[in-house]
Amino acid sequence: MFKRFGVLVFVGNIATVVALACGGAAAAPTATPAKAAAAATPTEAGRAPPPVATPTAAPTAAPTAVVSAKPSGSVVEVDGQNSWDAKQFDPGYWQGSAFLGGFRGLYRVVYEPLAFTDADGRLEQPILATSWSMAKDGLSWTFQLRKGVKFQNGEDFNAQVMVKNMQRAKGIGASFYQQNVTGYETPDPYTMTVKLKGPDLALISRLIYSTRIGYPAPAGYIDSVGPTGNVGNPPIGTGPYKFLKADTASLDLTLEAWDGWGGYWGFKPTVKTVRFLGVGEQTTRIAMLATGEADIAILTPGPQLREVRGATVHASGSVQGTWIEFFNQGDPSSPYGNVKVRQAINYAVDKQTMIDKLLGGAGEVMASTMTSVQFGFPKDLKPYPYDPAKAKQLLAEAGFASGFDGGAIFASTAEQSLQAQAIASYLSAVGIKVQVTPMDYGTLLGRWIPPKHNMNLEKGMGFLGSSLAGDGAYRIESFFTRYGDWGYTVDPQLDATYDKTLNTVDISERGKLLSDLATYTNSQAYKLFLWSPKAVYGWGPRIADWRRTPGEAAFDNAQSIRLK
């Protein structure tokens, strides 16, 4: 069997907490006009349509190469990054956003993909590919590649370079792609055909979101480091900014707009340098906005946003999702192997109150691991309502009228611990006793994914989530099926239905199958579905404009920043 793709981010979004299970919902912060040195007001951006992997010819219009004055000035961006692994800047070994956090936006600043989401959130904006099409039988995809593109070290980009990159990919999610590919054809320097054993309508999304196979590095650089070397130290791509310097100990990265060799082909930056700082404490990020030490800050929803001064807060719908993973689902002796127990837990937790009190209302209750902007999401799917009486009824029907010891709820950050305490309180009210148990991020992540993938040795549950956009299939595949690297669900019926999505070349049929799977996973309550928080950013007074990627909670599109 093929191994499939998987990506995740362990999510901890809460900066401040109040007692939940014993109190009513708090009102969201009242909107007031944003003023300098006054509390900032979130502004709501429209929710984007679902990105869809396009099985027919893609648009051929290229983004206009904007001629501008020589870049000047600098911008400082801060986010909640608390660690990073330089190897993850090598597209061939990318292991998921859990390892890069906010820094993953560099993949759209230093590197560039074949395609990406456009301003409306649709997966059809040509970048390094000007067009693409799928054969009628679904067994090949042909890409027309952009001419005149150079890497930041002066090497040319072409079809042979793209093939070299795709052949070396070994990161999480690459195994399915490599096993499904039968070969490549490059009839001319700017045409590439990928041949497959079986159809893969999610190919574009797979290359861009769930892996980084579609983000090339220079061929000469690849050859110089050898088959096991790292081309991410430093990263060299075709993007508008080149990697200038980094201090890994202090999480301090600096990028510089590059000229020479004809310059960058696309939308020209006007800001010369962009500095990325990893600052774990949100209170510190807010203070840096107020003092002018930071120009842009990635923030998390919650009451602390009312403390923002001297900046404007921008909020929009996001593709991020947060849920709780139940361990030991495949063990019939475990309570978590009982669908009524899992349903009871979903009824027992008041997610909306948690959103209102902990996220300041800046989020939506989830009904699935997919969000409503992703392809395959069933529009009529409703989340579990808060109904503790129903939860107790289901527990009694499952043979746990007196409740049970649910083991641990693992948390790797202070924010997760606060969320876990609220969840534990709700579960205690219906008779389920769980103990909030800290486990450091590195240990938890190392045990969660292959080769260990052994959290099933623990009794209990843990936080999980995803913050990447793209086709909704990867959230089914990665977190529910036997092909995934992240989930602990065991369900042959689900696997069989998912297999059908891999064998169809009909986009409508595939969408229906994914919708059916989302509905099914909801009915089986395979996760404690929590929320989709809004993407929140603080802009300092020097920022006139910044057009980030719709739905993404990461710093990217630095070339679109304009200063006042």
C-alpha positions in Angstrom: 0.0 0.0 0.0 1.1 3.5 -0.7 1.9 5.9 2.1 0.1 9.2 1.7 0.8 12.8 2.6 0.3 14.3 6.0 0.9 17.7 7.6 0.0 19.3 10.9 0.6 22.0 13.4 0.2 21.3 17.1 -2.0 24.2 18.1 -2.0 26.3 21.2 -3.9 29.5 20.6 -5.0 30.8 23.9 -3.1 33.5 25.7 -5.5 34.2 28.6 -8.1 31.9 30.2 -11.1 32.3 32.6 -13.1 29.6 34.2 -15.4 28.1 31.7 -17.4 25.0 32.8 -19.0 26.8 35.7 -19.8 30.1 34.0 -21.7 31.6 31.1 -20.2 32.8 27.8 -18.5 36.1 27.8 -19.2 38.7 25.1 -16.7 39.2 22.4 -14.7 42.5 22.5 -16.7 45.5 21.5 -15.6 47.0 18.2 -14.3 50.6 18.4 -12.5 52.7 15.8 -8.8 52.0 15.7 -6.6 54.9 16.7 -3.0 55.4 17.4 -2.2 54.5 21.0 -5.7 53.1 21.4 -7.1 49.6 21.5 -7.1 48.1 18.0 -10.2 46.9 16.2 -10.2 43.6 14.2 -11.3 44.1 10.6 -13.0 41.2 9.0 -11.9 40.0 5.6 -14.2 37.9 3.4 -14.0 34.1 3.6 -12.5 32.6 0.5 -14.0 30.0 -1.8 -12.5 26.4 -1.5 -9.3 25.8 -3.3 -9.8 23.0 -5.9 -7.1 21.0 -7.7 -7.9 21.8 -11.3 -8.0 18.7 -13.6 -8.3 20.9 -16.8 -6.1 23.6 -18.3 -5.2 26.3 -15.7 -5.1 30.0 -16.4 -2.1 31.1 -18.4 -2.1 34.8 -17.4 1.1 35.6 -15.5 1.3 38.0 -12.6 2.4 41.3 -13.9 6.1 42.1 -13.3 5.9 45.4 -11.6 8.8 47.8 -12.3 9.6 49.9 -9.2 12.4 51.9 -7.7 15.2 50.0 -6.1 13.9 48.4 -2.8 14.7 50.3 0.3 13.8 50.3 4.0 13.1 47.4 6.3 10.3 45.6 8.1 10.4 43.6 11.3 7.9 40.7 11.6 7.3 38.8 14.9 5.3 35.6 15.4 5.0 32.9 18.0 7.7 30.7 16.7 9.6 29.0 19.6 11.9 26.6 17.7 12.9 25.8 14.2 14.9 23.2 12.2 17.0 24.5 9.4 16.7 21.2 7.5 13.0 22.0 7.0 14.0 24.8 4.6 15.0 22.1 2.2 11.8 21.4 0.1 12.8 17.8 -0.5 12.8 17.0 3.3 9.9 19.2 4.5 8.2 17.5 7.4 5.2 19.6 7.9 4.3 23.0 9.4 4.8 21.7 12.9 8.5 22.0 12.4 8.5 25.6 11.0 5.4 27.3 12.4 5.2 30.9 11.3 8.5 30.6 9.4 6.8 28.4 6.8 5.8 31.6 5.0 9.4 31.6 3.8 8.3 29.0 1.3 6.4 31.8 -0.5 9.2 34.4 -0.1 12.5 32.7 -0.8 11.1 29.7 -2.7 8.2 29.7 -5.2 5.8 26.9 -6.1 4.4 25.8 -9.4 1.1 27.4 -8.5 -0.7 28.8 -5.6 -4.0 30.3 -4.3 -5.1 33.5 -6.0 -6.6 36.5 -4.2 -9.9 34.7 -4.0 -8.5 31.6 -2.4 -8.7 29.4 -5.5 -5.8 27.1 -6.2 -5.2 28.3 -9.8 -2.7 31.2 -9.7 0.2 30.3 -12.1 3.6 30.9 -10.5 6.4 28.8 -11.9 4.0 26.9 -14.0 2.0 29.0 -16.5 -0.5 26.3 -17.2 -1.2 22.7 -16.4 -3.6 20.0 -17.5 -4.6 16.4 -16.6 -5.0 13.7 -19.2 -8.5 12.2 -19.6 -7.5 9.0 -17.9 -5.9 10.8 -15.0 -2.5 9.1 -15.6 -0.5 12.1 -16.5 -0.3 15.8 -15.9 1.5 18.2 -18.2 3.0 21.5 -17.0 4.1 24.5 -19.1 6.8 26.2 -17.1 7.6 29.9 -16.9 10.5 31.1 -19.1 13.2 33.5 -18.1 13.2 32.6 -14.4 16.5 32.4 -12.5 17.4 31.2 -9.0 19.0 33.6 -6.6 22.4 32.1 -7.3 22.1 32.8 -11.0 21.1 29.3 -12.2 18.3 28.9 -14.7 15.0 27.3 -13.9 13.6 24.8 -16.5 11.9 21.5 -16.8 15.0 19.4 -16.1 15.6 21.3 -12.9 12.0 20.7 -11.8 12.3 17.0 -12.4 15.5 16.8 -10.4 13.8 18.4 -7.5 10.7 16.2 -7.7 12.8 13.0 -7.9 14.7 13.8 -4.7 11.8 14.6 -2.4 11.7 12.4 0.7 9.8 14.4 3.2 6.5 13.4 4.9 3.9 12.8 2.3 6.4 12.3 -0.5 6.3 8.5 -0.3 2.9 8.3 -2.0 3.9 10.6 -4.7 7.2 8.8 -5.4 5.4 5.4 -5.5 2.7 6.7 -7.7 5.0 8.3 -10.3 6.2 6.1 -13.2 8.4 8.7 -14.9 8.8 12.2 -16.4 9.0 13.5 -19.9 10.6 16.9 -20.8 10.0 17.3 -24.6 11.4 20.8 -24.4 13.1 22.9 -21.7 9.8 24.4 -20.5 7.4 21.4 -20.7 7.2 18.7 -18.1 4.8 15.7 -18.0 4.4 13.7 -14.8 3.3 10.1 -15.5 1.3 8.2 -12.8 0.3 4.6 -11.9 -3.1 5.8 -10.8 -5.1 9.0 -11.0 -4.4 11.8 -8.4 -6.8 14.7 -8.7 -5.2 16.2 -5.6 -1.8 16.4 -7.3 -1.6 20.2 -7.4 -2.6 20.5 -3.8 -0.2 17.7 -2.9 2.8 19.3 -4.6 2.1 22.7 -3.0 0.5 22.3 0.4 0.8 18.8 1.8 4.4 18.5 0.7 6.9 21.0 -0.8 7.8 18.9 -3.8 6.6 21.7 -6.1 9.1 24.2 -4.7 12.4 23.9 -6.6 16.0 24.6 -5.6 18.8 25.1 -8.1 20.1 21.9 -9.8 23.7 22.8 -9.3 23.1 23.4 -5.5 21.4 19.9 -5.3 24.4 18.3 -7.0 26.9 20.1 -4.8 25.4 18.8 -1.5 24.9 15.2 -2.8 22.0 12.8 -2.5 21.7 13.2 1.3 22.7 16.8 1.6 20.6 19.8 2.7 19.8 22.6 0.2 18.0 24.5 2.9 21.1 25.8 4.6 21.0 28.4 3.2 17.8 28.1 1.2 18.1 29.3 -2.4 15.0 29.7 -4.5 13.4 31.8 -7.3 11.4 34.0 -4.9 11.7 37.8 -4.5 13.8 37.6 -1.3 17.0 35.8 -0.7 18.2 34.4 2.6 20.7 36.9 4.1 21.5 35.6 7.6 20.1 33.7 10.6 20.7 33.2 14.3 19.0 29.9 15.1 19.6 30.3 18.8 17.6 33.6 19.0 15.2 32.7 16.2 16.3 35.7 14.2 16.2 35.5 10.3 16.8 38.3 7.8 15.9 38.3 4.1 16.9 40.7 1.4 15.3 41.6 -1.9 17.6 40.5 -4.6 18.7 42.1 -7.8 21.1 41.1 -10.5 20.9 38.5 -13.2 17.9 40.4 -14.6 16.2 40.7 -11.2 13.1 38.9 -9.9 10.6 38.1 -12.7 7.4 38.8 -10.8 5.9 41.4 -8.5 8.8 43.6 -7.4 9.4 44.2 -3.7 9.7 47.8 -2.5 11.1 46.9 1.0 14.7 45.9 1.0 15.1 43.8 4.1 12.6 41.8 6.1 13.5 40.5 9.5 11.7 37.6 11.1 11.8 37.2 14.9 10.4 34.2 16.8 8.8 35.6 20.0 6.8 33.0 21.9 4.9 35.3 24.3 2.0 37.1 22.7 2.3 39.9 25.4 5.8 40.6 24.1 4.7 40.7 20.5 1.9 43.1 21.4 4.4 45.3 23.3 6.8 45.3 20.3 4.0 46.6 18.1 3.3 49.4 20.6 7.0 50.5 20.8 7.6 50.2 17.1 10.1 47.4 17.5 7.9 45.3 15.2 5.9 46.4 12.1 3.8 43.2 11.7 2.9 40.6 14.3 1.1 37.3 13.9 -1.3 37.2 16.8 -3.7 34.6 18.3 -7.4 35.3 19.0 -8.3 36.2 22.5 -8.8 38.9 25.1 -5.2 40.0 24.8 -6.1 41.6 21.5 -7.8 44.4 23.5 -4.4 45.3 24.8 -3.0 46.2 21.3 -2.0 49.8 21.1 -0.6 51.9 18.2 -1.5 49.3 15.6 -4.4 48.0 13.6 -5.6 44.4 14.1 -6.7 42.6 10.9 -8.7 39.3 11.2 -10.0 37.0 8.5 -11.4 33.5 8.2 -8.7 30.9 8.1 -8.2 27.2 7.1 -6.7 26.4 10.5 -8.4 23.8 12.6 -7.9 22.5 16.1 -9.2 19.3 17.6 -8.4 16.6 20.2 -7.1 13.2 19.0 -8.3 10.1 20.9 -5.6 7.4 21.4 -6.4 3.7 21.3 -9.4 4.0 19.0 -8.6 0.6 17.5 -8.6 -1.1 20.9 -12.0 -2.5 21.6 -11.2 -2.6 25.4 -10.6 1.2 25.4 -13.5 3.6 26.0 -12.2 5.6 23.1 -12.9 2.7 20.8 -16.6 3.2 21.5 -18.4 5.6 19.2 -21.0 6.5 21.9 -18.2 7.6 24.2 -16.6 9.7 21.5 -20.0 11.3 20.7 -20.6 11.9 24.4 -17.3 13.8 24.7 -18.2 16.0 21.7 -21.6 16.8 23.3 -20.0 17.4 26.8 -17.6 20.3 25.8 -19.1 23.8 25.2 -16.9 24.8 22.3 -18.7 28.1 21.6 -18.2 29.3 25.2 -14.5 28.5 24.9 -14.3 30.4 21.7 -16.2 33.4 23.2 -14.1 33.5 26.3 -10.7 32.4 25.1 -10.7 33.6 21.5 -12.7 36.7 22.0 -15.3 35.2 19.6 -12.8 35.1 16.8 -13.4 31.5 15.6 -16.0 29.0 14.5 -16.9 25.7 16.0 -15.7 22.8 13.8 -17.8 19.9 12.6 -14.9 18.2 10.9 -11.1 18.4 10.4 -11.9 20.2 7.2 -12.9 23.9 7.3 -15.8 25.4 5.3 -13.4 27.0 2.8 -11.9 23.7 1.7 -12.9 21.6 -1.3 -15.0 18.6 -0.2 -16.5 20.2 2.9 -20.3 19.4 3.2 -22.0 22.8 3.5 -24.9 21.3 5.6 -22.7 19.6 8.1 -23.3 20.9 11.6 -21.0 20.7 14.7 -22.0 18.9 17.9 -24.1 21.2 20.1 -23.3 21.5 23.8 -25.6 19.0 25.5 -24.3 17.5 28.7 -27.6 15.6 29.3 -27.1 13.9 25.9 -23.5 13.2 26.8 -24.6 11.4 30.0 -27.2 9.4 28.2 -24.7 8.2 25.6 -22.2 7.3 28.3 -24.9 5.2 30.0 -25.8 3.5 26.8 -22.1 2.7 26.3 -21.9 1.1 29.7 -20.3 4.0 31.5 -23.2 5.4 33.5 -20.8 6.1 36.4 -18.2 7.6 34.1 -14.6 6.4 33.7 -11.0 7.3 34.1 -10.0 8.8 30.7 -6.3 9.0 31.4 -4.3 12.0 30.3 -4.9 15.0 28.1 -1.5 15.9 26.9 -0.4 19.5 26.4 2.9 20.8 25.1 2.4 24.6 25.7 1.0 26.8 28.4 -1.9 27.7 26.1 -2.8 24.1 25.5 -2.6 23.4 29.2 -5.2 26.2 29.8 -7.5 24.8 27.1 -7.0 21.3 28.5 -8.1 22.4 31.9 -11.3 23.8 30.6 -12.0 20.6 28.6 -11.2 18.5 31.7 -13.7 20.5 33.7 -16.4 19.9 31.1 -15.7 16.2 31.0 -15.6 15.9 34.7 -19.2 17.3 34.8 -20.4 14.2 32.9 -18.2 11.7 34.8 -15.1 11.4 32.7 -11.9 12.1 34.7 -8.9 13.2 32.7 -5.6 14.6 34.0 -3.9 17.5 32.2 -0.4 16.2 31.6 2.5 18.3 30.2 4.8 16.8 27.6 7.4 19.0 26.0 6.9 19.8 22.3 9.9 18.0 21.0 9.1 14.7 22.8 5.4 14.9 21.9 6.1 15.6 18.2 8.8 12.9 18.0 6.4 10.3 19.4 3.3 11.4 17.4 4.7 10.9 13.9 6.6 8.0 12.3 8.9 6.3 12.8 7.7 6.1 16.4 4.0 7.0 16.0 3.4 5.5 19.5 1.1 7.7 21.4 -1.2 4.7 21.4 0.9 3.5 24.3 -0.7 6.3 26.3 -4.1 6.3 27.8 -5.9 9.4 26.9 -5.9 12.2 24.2 -3.9 15.1 22.9 -4.1 18.3 20.8 -3.8 18.1 17.1 -4.6 20.4 14.2 -3.7 21.7 10.8 -3.1 25.2 9.5 -2.4 24.5 5.8 -4.8 25.4 3.0 -5.4 23.3 -0.1 -7.6 20.4 -1.1 -9.6 19.0 1.8 -8.5 15.5 0.9 -5.3 15.8 2.9 -7.2 16.3 6.2 -9.1 13.1 5.6 -6.0 11.2 4.4 -3.5 12.4 7.0 -5.7 12.3 10.1 -8.1 9.4 9.5 -6.9 6.8 7.0 -4.3 4.1 7.1 -2.1 6.1 4.8 -1.8 9.0 7.2 1.1 9.8 9.5 -0.7 11.8 12.2 -4.1 10.2 13.1 -4.9 7.2 15.3 -8.2 6.3 13.7 -8.7 2.6 12.6 -11.6 2.2 10.2 -11.4 -0.1 7.1 -14.7 1.2 5.8 -13.4 4.7 5.8 -10.2 3.6 4.1 -12.2 1.9 1.4 -14.3 5.0 0.7 -11.2 7.1 0.6 -9.5 4.8 -1.9 -12.4 5.6 -4.3 -11.3 9.3 -4.2 -7.9 8.3 -5.5 -9.3 6.3 -8.4 -11.8 8.7 -9.9 -11.1 11.3 -12.6 -14.5 13.0 -12.0 -14.0 16.1 -9.9 -17.7 16.2 -8.9 -17.7 12.5 -7.8 -14.5 13.1 -5.8 -16.0 16.2 -4.1 -19.1 14.1 -3.1 -16.9 11.3 -1.8 -14.9 13.7 0.3 -18.1 15.3 1.6 -19.5 11.9 2.5 -16.2 11.1 4.4 -16.4 14.4 6.3 -20.0 13.6 7.3 -19.0 10.1 8.3 -16.1 11.1 10.5 -18.4 13.6 12.2 -21.0 10.9 12.9 -18.3 8.6 14.3 -16.9 11.4 16.4 -13.3 10.3 15.7 -12.0 13.5 17.2 -13.2 16.0 19.7 -13.8 18.7 17.1 -13.0 22.1 18.6 -12.7 25.2 16.4 -11.3 27.1 13.5 -9.7 30.3 14.8 -9.4 33.4 12.7 -6.1 34.4 11.3 -5.1 37.6 13.2 -2.3 40.1 12.4 -1.2 43.4 13.9 0.0 46.1 11.5 2.1 48.9 12.9 1.7 52.5 11.7 4.4 52.3 9.0 2.5 49.6 7.1 0.3 50.9 4.2 -0.6 47.6 2.6 0.2 43.8 2.8 -1.6 41.2 0.7 -1.1 37.9 2.4 -2.4 34.5 1.3 -6.1 34.1 2.0 -6.8 31.8 4.9 -3.2 31.2 5.9 -1.9 32.0 9.4 1.7 32.6 8.3 3.9 35.5 7.1 4.2 35.4 3.3 3.9 37.6 0.2 6.5 40.0 1.7 6.9 41.5 -1.8 3.4 42.9 -1.5 4.3 45.0 1.6 4.1 48.7 1.0 5.2 51.3 3.5 3.6 54.7 4.2 
